C-alpha cells in the first residue's frame, strides 16, 4: 500500500457555509462539482496525489465521521491564526508529536472534528 489514505469525505449540512469556512481557513479554493447527483467541494491536490471533499448528502450527518488529517505542511501556524475568522474552533492547539511533526484539531462549522498535520522537516 503506497498511502494509508486515498480519499476522504467530510459531510456538511450547508455547502456554501462549509466551503467559505474551509477556503478561508486553508487559504485555498475548493472545486465544486456533482458526483452521483450530490454536491461536492473537492480539496486542491496535485495528481496523482490524494484528496477528498466536502459532501452534502442527506444520508450522512456531520460530526459522526472518522477523524481525518489535512496536510498543513509548513502552514500550521498560519492556518490556526485564521481559525476565528473562518468560524471554526480549535479543539487541540498545535501539539508536537515527535518525529512526525505537529498536529492540531479543529471543529468545523458543520460539527466535524478535523485534524491538521505538519511534518517536521
N, C-alpha and C positions, 0 to 999 in steps of 0.2 A: 504494500500500500504506500503510494507516494505521499499523500496528505491525509491527515485524520479528518479533515473537513473538506467537502467539495461543494456544498450549497447550504444555505440556511434561509429560513423564512421567519419573519417576525410579524405575528398577527397584529392588526391595528383595527380600531373602530372607525377612526376619522382619518382617511388617507391624506387629505390636504394638510391637516394639523400635524400629522406624523412626519410627512415629507418636509414641511417647513422646519420642524424642530431638528430632524436629523441633518438636513442641509446646513442649517445654522451651526449646529454643534460640531460637525465634522469639517465644515468649510469646503464642501464639495457638492456637486449636483447629483441627484438620483435620476435615472432614466425611467420614465413611466411607460408601461406597456400592459397589454392584456394577455394573460395566459390561461387557457381553459375557461375563458369567459370571466375571469376575475381580474380586478385591478392590482397591478404590481408596481413597485418602485424599486428598481434594481440599483444596488450599490456599484460604484465605479470599480473596475478591475482591469488588469492587463491580461490578454489572452496568452497562454491558456490558463490563466490564474483562477483562483477560487472566488466566488462571490455569493451573494444571496440577495434577498429582497424583503421589503415590507409587503404584506399581502392583506387585502381586505376580503375576508372570507367569512360569511355568516356562520359557518360550521366550526370556526375556531375562535376562542375567546382570548384576548390579550391577558398576559400576566400568568399564564399557566404552562408556558412552554419551557424548553431547556435553556440553560444559560449559554449564550454564545459570546465569544470574544471577538470584537472587531479589531483590526490592525490599526494601532495608533503609533506606529514606528516613528520615533523622533518627534512626535507631536502631542504626546500625552498631556503635558502641562498646558499647551495652547488649547487643546480640546476642553480640558477641565475648566479653564478660565472662561469658556463660553457657556458653561452649563446653565447658569441662571438665565442668561439671555435666551437660551434655547428652551427654557421652561422644563428642564429636567433636574432631578435631584440626585446628588452624589450620595450613594449608599455606602460605598467603600472608597475613601480617598486614595490617592496614589500610594501604593504599597510595594515595597521591594519583595521580590520572590526569588532571590538568589541569582543563579546563572541565567535564568530566563527573563531577567529584566524587571519590569514593573507592571502592575495591573491596577485597575480601578473599576468600580461597578457603579452604574447609574440606573435610576428608574426613569423610563421614558414617559412621554405624555399619554401613552396608552396603558400604562401599568406594568410593562415588561421590565425585567431586570436584565441589563445588557452589560457585558464586560468589555473592557478595553485592555489591550496588551501592547506594551512597547518593549521589544527586546533590548537588552543592554549590550551594545556593541563596544 
